Amino acid sequence: MDDALRAVADPTRRAILVLVRDREVSAGEIADRFPGISRPAVSQHLRTLTAARLVDVRRAGNRRFYRLRPEGLAEAVTFLETMWSTSLSRLQHEAEREEHARTGDQDAKGSL
């Protein structure tokens, strides 16, 4: 999970993941989408994503094709969902507590 979270912390790598989300994309096509970044830098981003197991690589001759591995993010997603649901549960509990306090105050005023 740590490698996956570190990998997606970089905006260029997140953009690459979006590119390869729905289809297999060649390394050259990926590099073409980032004209402000050198090809070696794009290659390094792809190596990082591969090492984090977020993309699969298929070699065809001297070309490489990349595709998202959704399961590579599964552990990180589970962690984030747990954190989010815990926060939402706390928020819900606090909102309900305030609502009960408010409703209780109105009942008390109504009985005066």
C-alpha positions as CSV (number, residue, x, y, z in Angstrom):
1,M,0.0,0.0,0.0
2,D,2.8,2.4,0.8
3,D,4.3,2.1,-2.7
4,A,1.0,2.6,-4.3
5,L,0.3,5.7,-2.2
6,R,3.7,7.2,-2.9
7,A,3.3,6.5,-6.6
8,V,-0.1,8.2,-6.9
9,A,1.2,11.2,-4.8
10,D,2.8,12.5,-8.0
11,P,0.4,14.4,-10.4
12,T,2.2,13.1,-13.5
13,R,1.8,9.5,-12.4
14,R,-1.8,10.1,-11.6
15,A,-2.3,11.5,-15.2
16,I,-0.6,8.4,-16.6
17,L,-2.9,6.1,-14.6
18,V,-5.9,8.0,-16.1
19,L,-4.4,7.5,-19.6
20,V,-4.0,3.7,-19.1
21,R,-7.2,3.2,-17.1
22,D,-9.4,2.0,-20.0
23,R,-7.0,0.7,-22.6
24,E,-3.5,-0.5,-23.2
25,V,-1.2,2.4,-24.2
26,S,2.3,2.4,-25.6
27,A,5.1,4.1,-23.8
28,G,5.7,6.3,-26.8
29,E,2.0,7.5,-26.8
30,I,2.2,8.1,-23.1
31,A,5.4,10.2,-23.5
32,D,3.8,12.1,-26.4
33,R,1.0,13.3,-24.0
34,F,3.7,15.0,-21.8
35,P,5.7,17.2,-24.1
36,G,7.1,19.2,-21.2
37,I,8.7,16.1,-19.7
38,S,11.7,14.2,-21.1
39,R,11.2,10.7,-22.3
40,P,13.6,9.3,-19.7
41,A,11.6,11.1,-17.0
42,V,8.4,9.5,-18.4
43,S,10.1,6.1,-18.4
44,Q,11.1,6.7,-14.7
45,H,7.4,7.4,-13.9
46,L,6.4,4.2,-15.7
47,R,9.0,2.2,-13.8
48,T,7.7,3.6,-10.5
49,L,4.1,2.7,-11.4
50,T,5.2,-0.8,-12.4
51,A,7.2,-1.3,-9.2
52,A,4.2,-0.2,-7.2
53,R,2.2,-2.8,-9.1
54,L,-0.3,-0.2,-10.4
55,V,0.3,-1.0,-14.1
56,D,1.0,-4.1,-16.1
57,V,3.5,-4.0,-18.9
58,R,3.3,-6.0,-22.1
59,R,6.3,-6.2,-24.4
60,A,5.9,-6.5,-28.1
61,G,9.3,-6.5,-29.8
62,N,11.0,-3.3,-28.6
63,R,7.7,-1.6,-27.7
64,R,6.1,-1.6,-24.2
65,F,2.4,-1.3,-23.6
66,Y,0.9,-0.3,-20.2
67,R,-2.4,-0.9,-18.7
68,L,-3.9,-0.1,-15.3
69,R,-3.9,-2.9,-12.6
70,P,-7.0,-1.8,-10.6
71,E,-6.2,-4.4,-7.9
72,G,-2.9,-2.5,-7.3
73,L,-4.9,0.2,-5.6
74,A,-7.3,-2.1,-3.7
75,E,-5.4,-2.0,-0.4
76,A,-5.0,1.7,-0.5
77,V,-8.7,2.2,-1.5
78,T,-9.8,0.0,1.4
79,F,-7.6,2.0,3.8
80,L,-9.0,5.3,2.6
81,E,-12.6,4.1,2.7
82,T,-12.1,3.0,6.3
83,M,-10.7,6.4,7.2
84,W,-13.5,8.2,5.3
85,S,-16.3,6.0,6.8
86,T,-14.9,6.5,10.3
87,S,-14.9,10.3,9.8
88,L,-18.5,10.1,8.4
89,S,-19.6,8.0,11.3
90,R,-18.2,10.6,13.8
91,L,-19.9,13.4,11.8
92,Q,-23.2,11.6,11.8
93,H,-23.0,10.9,15.5
94,E,-22.2,14.5,16.2
95,A,-25.0,15.8,14.0
96,E,-27.5,13.4,15.6
97,R,-26.3,14.5,19.1
98,E,-26.9,18.2,18.1
99,E,-30.2,17.4,16.6
100,H,-31.4,15.6,19.8
101,A,-30.1,18.5,21.9
102,R,-31.9,21.0,19.6
103,T,-35.1,18.9,19.6
104,G,-35.0,18.5,23.4
105,D,-34.6,22.3,23.8
106,Q,-37.7,22.9,21.6
107,D,-39.7,20.4,23.6
108,A,-38.7,22.1,26.8
109,K,-39.8,25.5,25.4
110,G,-43.1,24.1,24.2
111,S,-43.9,22.8,27.6
112,L,-43.4,26.3,29.2
